[in-house]
């Protein structure tokens, strides 16, 4: 069981005791005044002061740790979810884009990931960091999507996607000056089986540690090592001309 | 050094570029690389590969993501507010299914309308007969008419009243804490502890002459209330005023209120030693005046709702009882005692033979385990609130009855009886201690056991407090 840091506790206490103006009511937009959800029983003057502090408090909340924000969310301040979303939306978008390389799909999938997180956040138990937890949701969503697509295209669980691999070879065969390295790497990743692709994306693009990858993919660290090794071997094989070119 | 397998080499190199090899593994690999140019080339390619993959530029930030997402979130919240126990998209299917079921039931009902109508008619008639015609009309008798002071005291302190001369059947009232009250007619618990005579009470509590007068008045009040609360009809109906269930608590608090602190302590001790259903604790040192005590009793709401029990059915009904007329009839009827005795025995025999059905609001059980046993439970919401005895500087709370102590029975065996509200989540729990181990007995489930290794020490017998009583039980 995770123990809250003093920052987490000290950050939450004023919110719970209404020392500050407390909650963002719902999802406030920029420039709109935020209302005070909990009745404070203060005088008008005090409440006015409170509203002044609210804006300052928005800024303060923005700098709070994930744990503080989650605790606030779990104690009823659902408005703080905006801060969590904005904090991680780009990482989740990029993660899903790295997996699928599909601009159209990632918008919906990112939204679904944050909806799932919103539903599950009341039950978040601080047993892992928020972002690995969120990554796990994103990866599971990504897996579902990959399975759907795989069933449609009869993909292999263990071997390279032949269709994508052929496309990669075609593009690799063009004059090196006309090659789009980024596209080739993306196709190389796309050709990898799901679990190998996820391991490479989480390690080399998102920079997660082996432990974090194991947590996100819900497997052992040894499995992570093995998957990374096999994924890189496959990528090395499929991107061989490009790698030789880079080496030379 | 012998060449490594391609898989082993790939695994080592992959871990090497991620910097997760141990010191020994790293040195081994670096030594291997010195003598294997192919491995060096693979390492270089893997490093290039890692650089290529990690060089992927991030997507352009999407500042409008939240705006779009918040719309979706709002829709999601609205969907969540759907109170149906299933997703809204299944509504048409569920409605169709429901309609189908209604149709099936309707068809079955039409097909079997005659037996059904007959059944409803019979039940309606039975209830109507009890309720409108036969119920206590013209032949009403109080089941208890000449109860003596000892019996009243017995009821006042323990909620138990023998129904026949040999005390083979008794009326019991009981408070079931949060659930409500229970009225029972049945065989008495074989427990001589729960008997106390007026003399015993007086010698134990030692009230002054003035206090004794107040207590006499209280018992007299209780006697009248009991006589007017348990009635029988010549159609084998017993009607018990629901208020009677509360009389026990009111009497205990009223008697305690007129006593001085040391007398109250002795009274409390007597209740504990006799295993009374209530325990008391003082909130003040000044005894309440008789005026205040009776004012408190007058504030006790007197409901005219009776639990009407027949061998066939059960009702909770308003009955207007003219006790003055009844008393006049009793005085004119020289055979009254004999009539009541005959009626009482007949009723008890009939109850013993019958299986009572339940009616919502009550739980009634009869027969199987204890022949001739009627138990009616009345939920709190159907009962008027008893005046707060704290105004009399006395706190009266239900005390768990003496529990049947589960095996093992041991010498010097101790347990603590909690008042209901102090147990975990309101579950009546008895804790017992032996040889430094704590055990628990769940009153509801009847499960008992020790917690291994919990050293809490053997507790000494404690005075009743807000948590309950600590009691020592000796092996029989």
Interface residues (C-beta under 8 A of the other chain):
Chain A: X27 X81 X82 X85 X86 X89 X90 X93 X94 X97 X98 X107 X110 X111 X114 X115 X118 X181 X182 X185 X186 X189 X200 X203 X204 X205 X207 X210 X225 X226 X228 X229 X230 X232 X233 X235 X236 X239 X242 X243 X244 X246 X247
Chain B: X7 X10 X11 X13 X14 X15 X18 X20 X41 X42 X44 X45 X46 X48 X49 X50 X52 X53 X54 X55 X56 X57 X58 X59 X61 X62 X65 X66 X68 X69 X70 X72 X73 X74 X76
